[in-house]
Amino acid sequence: MAHFARLNKNNEVEQVIVVHNNELLDADGNESEQKGIDFCTNLFGGDWIQTSYNGNFRKRFAGEGMIYDRVRDAFYQKQPYPSWTFDESELVWLLPKERPGILWTWDEPSQEWLPPQ
């Protein structure tokens, strides 16, 4: 099965769907991303791009709300808070301070992690 992400005008992922591999086959029986894009566009309209469930291409699997960067040809999360910095090599947002526990939440005004309530 193949996965395709629908992008809005800001390259944000709006939806991810599963498409049967048969829809990607060209006349020679080879899988073609463009055939999948055409299938999705004809069925639903919009701007579609393939994503890899295993993260084999485009850095990681797309999820709703993520950004598709056409220059880097990769998906990554939106910046969660203004104080978080972007790691250009891994395409991830870095925490300003180490998170003390999994359930702790970031408080941007105080620039501190808050314990679970």
ABEGO torsion letter per residue (X at the ends): XBBBBBBBAAGBBABBBBBBAAAABBAAGBBBAAAAAAAAAAAAEEBBBBBBAAGABGGBBBBBGBBBBAAAGBBBBBBABAABBBBAAAGBBBBABBBABAABBBBAAAGBBBBBX
